[in-house]
C-alpha cells in the first residue's frame, strides 16, 4: 500500500489576517484560498476554493471584534470554517485561536450564571475541531473544559526579552499582579526577570469597573510592570497604575497578551500615568493606534513554531525550555 504524504493547509479567518500572513511567511507556505462572506441578514458563509481532502488544516482566528466583525461573528466564522473543512474530508482540523473569546466567564461566580468558556469549548468540539492552539487563556484551567488536545502557549518570554532589552537595574524593577488571580503568572514573570513582585487586590462592583482594595508589597521608588492577560476598557489597568504611583512607584509600565481596547480604553491609557502599554498582535491593533503609549509585539513566530511542532508530532513544551 502506498504511504500517503502529510500535507499542511493554513487558512485565515476575517478578524486577524495580518497575524495569519505573518505565520504563513514564518512557515514558508501560502495562505489557503477560502471564500468568507455574509448573507444580507448577517449569516456567515464559508467555502474552501481548493481541496483540503486528507490535509492537516490549521485555521487562524481571533475570537474578538475586528474587521467589521463583532466577537460573536468571529466565533461563528471559526465554527463554520471548521465544519466546512470536516465536511470536505480534511484529515485533521486545528483551531489556532490567538484570542479565546468568552474566557472571562470560566466559573459560576454568582447563581444562575453561565460558564461560557466551557460552552465555547463544546461548540469547537461539535464543529469538528481536533486540536486547539491558543495563547494566554484567561485561566489555565480552561484547558480542562476540552476533551481534545489544547496546546497552550504564553507570550511571557516575549515580554521578558523586551523588558530585558531596556537594560534596567533589576533591583529597581517590580512586577505587579493587578489581582490575586494573576499572582501565579506574575510570580513566574518576576522570576524570569529576576526582580521583586507585588500583588494587588481589586473588587468589581459591576462589569468593566474595578476598584483597587489593597496592595501587597513595597513599590516605593520602583519601576513597576503591570502584567495581565488582557486589557479591555483599561479601567482596571489605569486604576492600578494610579494606585502604584500614589504608593511611591517611580514609573509604571504595563503589558498584556490581548489588547482588546474597547470603548474608552485608548483615551484612558493616553491620559494615564502609565509610561507605555505593550501588547501583542494576538488581537489586531489598528496601525493608527500603535502610536504614543501603545506598542505591539508579534506572536507570529511563536505560533509558527507551535504549528510546525504540532504538524511534525514534535514537542510543544520544548519551546519553553
C-alpha positions as CSV (number, residue, x, y, z in Angstrom):
1,X,0.0,0.0,0.0
2,X,1.3,3.5,-0.9
3,X,2.1,5.7,2.1
4,X,0.1,8.9,2.0
5,X,2.2,12.0,2.5
6,X,1.1,14.6,5.0
7,X,0.1,18.0,3.7
8,X,-0.5,21.2,5.6
9,X,-3.2,23.8,4.7
10,X,-3.3,27.1,6.5
11,X,-6.3,29.4,6.3
12,X,-7.2,32.7,7.9
13,X,-10.5,33.9,9.3
14,X,-11.6,37.5,8.7
15,X,-10.6,39.1,12.1
16,X,-6.8,38.9,12.2
17,X,-5.4,38.3,8.6
18,X,-2.2,40.2,9.5
19,X,-1.2,37.6,12.0
20,X,-2.1,34.8,9.7
21,X,0.0,36.3,6.9
22,X,3.0,36.5,9.3
23,X,2.5,32.9,10.4
24,X,2.4,31.8,6.8
25,X,5.6,33.6,6.0
26,X,7.3,32.1,9.0
27,X,6.2,28.6,7.9
28,X,7.1,29.3,4.3
29,X,3.7,28.4,3.0
30,X,0.9,30.3,1.2
31,X,-2.3,31.0,2.9
32,X,-5.1,28.8,1.5
33,X,-8.0,30.2,-0.5
34,X,-11.2,30.4,1.4
35,X,-14.3,32.4,0.5
36,X,-15.8,34.1,3.5
37,X,-18.9,36.3,3.1
38,X,-22.1,37.4,4.9
39,X,-25.6,36.9,3.7
40,X,-27.8,40.0,3.6
41,X,-29.3,39.1,7.0
42,X,-25.8,38.7,8.6
43,X,-25.4,35.0,8.4
44,X,-21.8,33.8,7.7
45,X,-20.9,31.8,4.6
46,X,-17.6,29.9,4.1
47,X,-16.4,27.8,1.2
48,X,-12.9,26.4,0.5
49,X,-11.8,27.2,-3.0
50,X,-9.2,24.5,-3.0
51,X,-9.2,20.8,-1.9
52,X,-8.5,20.1,1.7
53,X,-9.1,16.3,1.5
54,X,-6.7,14.4,3.7
55,X,-4.9,17.6,4.7
56,X,-3.8,18.9,8.1
57,X,-5.9,22.1,8.2
58,X,-4.9,25.0,10.5
59,X,-7.5,27.8,10.9
60,X,-6.2,31.1,12.3
61,X,-8.8,33.3,14.0
62,X,-9.0,35.8,16.9
63,X,-12.4,35.4,18.7
64,X,-12.8,39.2,19.2
65,X,-14.1,42.3,17.4
66,X,-12.3,43.4,14.3
67,X,-12.5,43.9,10.5
68,X,-16.2,44.8,10.8
69,X,-16.9,41.7,12.8
70,X,-18.0,41.5,16.4
71,X,-16.9,38.8,18.8
72,X,-20.0,36.6,18.0
73,X,-19.3,36.8,14.2
74,X,-15.7,35.8,14.8
75,X,-16.7,32.8,16.9
76,X,-19.4,31.7,14.3
77,X,-16.9,32.1,11.4
78,X,-14.4,29.8,13.2
79,X,-17.1,27.2,13.8
80,X,-18.4,27.4,10.2
81,X,-14.9,27.1,8.8
82,X,-14.2,24.1,10.9
83,X,-17.4,22.4,9.9
84,X,-16.8,23.1,6.2
85,X,-13.2,21.6,6.5
86,X,-14.5,18.5,8.2
87,X,-17.3,18.0,5.6
88,X,-14.6,18.5,2.8
89,X,-12.7,15.5,4.3
90,X,-9.9,17.3,6.0
91,X,-7.8,14.7,7.9
92,X,-7.3,17.0,10.9
93,X,-8.6,20.4,11.9
94,X,-6.6,22.6,14.3
95,X,-8.1,25.8,15.6
96,X,-5.3,28.4,16.0
97,X,-7.2,30.8,18.3
98,X,-5.0,33.8,19.1
99,X,-7.7,35.2,21.5
100,X,-10.1,32.8,23.1
101,X,-13.3,34.8,23.4
102,X,-15.8,34.4,26.3
103,X,-13.0,33.1,28.5
104,X,-13.8,35.5,31.4
105,X,-16.9,33.5,32.4
106,X,-14.9,30.5,33.4
107,X,-16.9,29.7,36.6
108,X,-20.2,30.5,38.3
109,X,-19.2,33.5,40.4
110,X,-22.9,34.1,41.2
111,X,-26.1,32.0,41.0
112,X,-27.7,31.4,37.6
113,X,-24.7,32.4,35.6
114,X,-23.3,30.6,32.5
115,X,-19.8,29.2,32.1
116,X,-19.2,30.4,28.6
117,X,-15.6,29.3,28.4
118,X,-16.9,25.7,28.6
119,X,-19.7,26.4,26.2
120,X,-17.2,27.6,23.5
121,X,-15.1,24.5,24.1
122,X,-18.1,22.3,23.5
123,X,-19.0,24.3,20.3
124,X,-15.5,23.9,18.9
125,X,-15.6,20.1,19.5
126,X,-19.1,19.9,18.0
127,X,-17.9,21.8,14.9
128,X,-15.2,19.1,14.3
129,X,-12.1,20.8,15.7
130,X,-9.5,18.1,16.6
131,X,-6.9,20.2,18.2
132,X,-6.6,23.8,19.7
133,X,-3.6,26.0,19.7
134,X,-4.1,29.2,21.8
135,X,-2.1,31.7,23.9
136,X,-2.5,33.0,27.4
137,X,-6.0,31.9,28.3
138,X,-7.8,33.9,31.0
139,X,-7.3,30.9,33.3
140,X,-5.1,27.9,32.7
141,X,-7.9,25.6,34.0
142,X,-9.9,26.4,30.8
143,X,-7.8,23.7,29.1
144,X,-9.7,21.2,31.2
145,X,-13.0,22.2,29.6
146,X,-11.8,20.4,26.4
147,X,-11.9,16.7,25.6
148,X,-9.3,17.3,22.9
149,X,-5.7,18.4,22.9
150,X,-5.0,22.0,23.8
151,X,-1.6,23.5,23.1
152,X,-1.5,26.5,25.5
153,X,1.2,29.0,24.6
154,X,2.3,32.0,26.5
155,X,3.8,35.4,25.4
156,X,5.6,35.8,28.7
157,X,9.1,35.1,27.2
158,X,8.4,37.7,24.5
159,X,7.7,40.4,27.2
160,X,10.7,39.3,29.2
161,X,13.0,39.7,26.2
162,X,11.5,43.1,25.6
163,X,12.0,44.4,29.1
164,X,15.4,42.9,29.5
165,X,16.5,44.9,26.4
166,X,15.7,48.1,28.3
167,X,18.8,47.5,30.4
168,X,17.1,48.5,33.7
169,X,18.7,47.8,37.1
170,X,16.9,44.6,38.3
171,X,17.0,45.9,41.9
172,X,14.7,48.7,40.8
173,X,12.2,46.5,38.9
174,X,9.0,45.2,40.3
175,X,6.4,43.0,38.5
176,X,2.9,43.8,39.8
177,X,-0.1,41.5,39.6
178,X,-3.3,43.5,39.1
179,X,-5.3,41.0,41.1
180,X,-4.9,37.9,43.2
181,X,-5.9,35.6,40.3
182,X,-2.9,36.7,38.3
183,X,-0.4,36.3,41.1
184,X,1.0,32.9,40.0
185,X,1.7,34.2,36.5
186,X,3.2,37.4,38.0
187,X,5.5,35.3,40.2
188,X,6.7,33.4,37.1
189,X,7.3,36.7,35.3
190,X,9.2,38.2,38.2
191,X,11.4,35.0,38.4
192,X,12.2,35.2,34.7
193,X,13.1,38.9,35.1
194,X,14.9,38.3,38.4
195,X,13.1,41.1,40.2
196,X,10.6,41.8,43.0
197,X,6.9,41.2,42.9
198,X,3.8,43.0,44.3
199,X,0.2,41.9,44.3
200,X,-2.9,44.0,44.2
201,X,-6.4,43.0,45.2
202,X,-9.4,44.5,43.3
203,X,-13.2,44.4,43.7
204,X,-15.6,44.6,40.8
205,X,-18.8,46.5,41.8
206,X,-20.1,45.8,38.2
207,X,-18.8,44.7,34.8
208,X,-15.9,46.7,33.4
209,X,-15.5,48.6,36.6
210,X,-12.7,47.9,39.1
211,X,-11.7,49.3,42.5
212,X,-8.2,48.6,43.9
213,X,-8.7,47.5,47.5
214,X,-5.2,46.6,48.7
215,X,-1.5,46.4,47.6
216,X,0.8,43.7,49.0
217,X,4.5,44.6,48.6
218,X,6.7,47.7,48.5
219,X,6.8,49.7,45.3
220,X,8.5,52.8,46.6
221,X,11.0,54.2,44.0
222,X,10.4,51.1,41.8
223,X,9.9,50.8,38.1
224,X,6.6,48.7,38.1
225,X,5.5,46.4,35.3
226,X,1.8,45.6,35.5
227,X,1.2,42.2,33.8
228,X,-2.2,40.9,32.8
229,X,-3.6,38.5,30.2
230,X,-5.9,41.1,28.6
231,X,-6.8,44.8,28.6
232,X,-10.4,45.5,27.7
233,X,-11.7,49.0,28.7
234,X,-8.4,49.7,30.6
235,X,-10.4,50.8,33.7
236,X,-8.6,48.2,35.9
237,X,-5.2,49.0,34.4
238,X,-5.4,52.7,34.9
239,X,-6.8,52.3,38.5
240,X,-3.9,50.0,39.3
241,X,-1.3,52.4,37.8
242,X,-2.8,55.3,39.7
243,X,-2.6,53.4,43.0
244,X,1.0,52.4,42.3
245,X,2.0,56.0,41.7
246,X,0.2,57.0,44.9
247,X,2.2,54.3,46.8
248,X,5.5,55.8,45.6
249,X,6.3,54.0,42.3
250,X,8.8,55.9,40.1
251,X,7.4,54.7,36.8
252,X,4.6,52.4,35.7
253,X,4.7,50.2,32.6
254,X,2.1,47.6,31.5
255,X,1.9,44.5,29.3
256,X,-0.8,42.1,28.3
257,X,-1.1,39.5,25.6
258,X,-4.5,40.6,24.4
259,X,-5.1,44.3,23.8
260,X,-8.9,44.4,23.2
261,X,-9.0,48.2,23.8
262,X,-12.8,48.5,23.9
263,X,-14.7,51.8,24.3
264,X,-12.6,54.5,26.1
265,X,-9.5,52.3,26.5
266,X,-7.1,54.3,24.2
267,X,-8.1,57.6,25.8
268,X,-7.8,56.3,29.3
269,X,-4.3,55.0,28.6
270,X,-3.2,58.2,26.8
271,X,-4.4,60.3,29.8
272,X,-3.0,58.0,32.5
273,X,0.3,57.9,34.4
274,X,1.4,54.8,32.5
275,X,4.6,55.3,30.5
276,X,3.9,52.5,27.9
277,X,1.5,49.7,27.3
278,X,2.9,46.7,25.4
279,X,0.5,44.1,23.9
280,X,0.8,41.5,21.1
281,X,-0.8,41.1,17.7
282,X,-2.8,38.1,19.1
283,X,-5.6,40.7,18.8
284,X,-5.4,43.1,15.9
285,X,-4.5,46.7,16.9
286,X,-5.1,49.4,14.2
287,X,-1.9,50.9,12.9
288,X,-3.1,54.4,13.7
289,X,-3.4,53.3,17.4
290,X,0.2,51.9,17.5
291,X,1.5,55.3,18.5
292,X,2.1,57.2,21.7
293,X,1.8,54.8,24.6
294,X,0.7,51.6,22.8
295,X,3.4,49.2,21.4
296,X,2.7,45.9,19.7
297,X,5.0,42.9,19.7
298,X,4.5,39.9,17.4
299,X,3.4,36.4,18.4
300,X,3.6,35.2,14.8
301,X,7.0,33.4,15.1
302,X,5.8,31.6,18.3
303,X,2.6,30.4,16.6
304,X,4.5,29.3,13.6
305,X,6.9,27.2,15.7
306,X,4.0,25.7,17.6
307,X,2.2,24.8,14.4
308,X,5.4,23.2,13.0
309,X,5.8,21.1,16.1
310,X,2.1,20.0,16.1
311,X,2.3,19.2,12.4
312,X,5.5,17.2,12.9
313,X,4.4,15.5,16.1
314,X,7.1,17.3,17.9
315,X,7.2,18.7,21.5
316,X,5.5,21.9,22.1
317,X,6.8,22.1,25.7
318,X,10.4,22.3,24.2
319,X,9.5,25.9,23.0
320,X,9.5,27.0,26.7
321,X,12.6,25.1,27.9
